[in-house]
Amino acid sequence: TTNQNLAYLIYTSGSTGRPKGVAVAHEAIVNRVLWLDRALQITPEDRIIQKTPIGFDVSVGEIFLPLIAGGMLVMARPKGHFDAAYIAGLCRDEKITITHFVPPTVEGALSRTDPSDYATLRLVMCSGQALPRAAQDRMEAMLPHVRMHNLYGPTEAAVEVTHWACSPDDPRTGPGVPIGRPIDNVTLYVLDDDFEPVPTGIPGHLYIGGMALARGYLNRPDLTAAAFLPDPYGPAGARMYRTGDRARYLANGAIDFLGRADDQLKIRGVRMEPGEVEAALLACGVRAAVAVAGPDAKGETCLLAYVVDPAFNEAALREQLAARVPDFMIPYAIMPLEALPLTPNGKVDRKALPAPDYSKAAAFIAPRTETERIIAALWSDLLERERIGVSDNFFRLGGHSLMAVTALNRLRERFGIEIGLDKAFTLQTVEGLARHIDAQKKVGAPPDEGQPRRKLLI
């Protein structure tokens, strides 16, 4: 039928590196645009920016939404969506009422412009990546008159398939904003490995069914059959798409996005979700965070983190992080950036993250106290280095978690103080570790030689 004729073809990268052409039908995109019109109550007075590159499917809504509702479409200059000041000026000069942001660009829009530039703005849509709760909070604090809507959808569906109207009264279920509930004529399932629905609060695999689904991958029947499966809960002939995302139902019936199932990292035999590390960093107050696998000082695979934080203090951040996650989820290195690199579509470009530079050693400061001298001598022996300064970082010098256990055992024997492994990850310098040991010695100093030593947990 004509409603299944091809509306557009958009390419998405595959795990093999060969792009896949996703074929989306007219019915799917019309359903999405009509839903936006009804749900967001678009009027002829609305003025909407078209700033998303035409190769990104979000542009479909920006272009057609004002056309079907009688509103005005304001064209942004090419690559203008990367310039927060330009977008703010456009909103001010053109009296924009509705715009769309990919979550990484929200921070720039709020931190580098005057809130009065957005005086006419009434609605902001966010999609393309998980929306941090911190971004919602900043938007509500700086632009309380603006409604924020979080949308979710993979390339294999007609742009977004879920919707969540953000509110200051939302229950705090985690560091991320829920992706909400399905739009019209769309079904969502959170299923276990046996395709059975999971109970509320239990993570599962997210599947999409209904009118929003793409026809499949162009000339790739094998990939289409693997990703677009028979819908066991729908009518005869219905399909559902395996998103590869993990999610859970919240008590209020909304769906919470938990990250990609294939984004798991395996470092020194331990599996972890980078999204959980990023969420923990955001909960510590940084404005943006990305966790990836990368090389340590010896070239071995380790966990790295990049953060945007104007008040960056690595020692304080590590201490906060240690209170939230197990030690294996504390990054080997945390690198501050002024802004995360973005793709032309406004998503975080992980491939463009700078490689860690371990060659810049801290300025040498010789140990000044007895505790610092003992720690430095121990590290010098373990790391086979002649000179260890108080600002030297144990892990940047080539240490690892197993070596840290040995170092802490020796310090325990020397000082009679039990030091948790988390301290090795949060207090990575001689100076930091010595300060904590000295503080505990004041609380309960070890007895004289020959007497049983008292152990303190720090």
Helices and strands as residue ranges (DSSP letters): G 2-4, E 6-12, E 20-25, H 26-39, E 47-50, H 58-69, E 72-75, G 80-82, H 84-93, E 98-101, H 103-111, G 115-118, E 123-126, H 133-142, E 147-152, E 162-165, E 181-182, E 186-191, E 204-210, E 216-217, H 221-227, E 228-230, E 239-249, E 255-260, G 261-263, E 265-267, E 270-272, H 274-283, E 288-295, E 301-308, H 314-322, G 327-329, E 333-336, G 350-352, H 370-383, H 401-415, H 421-426, H 430-443
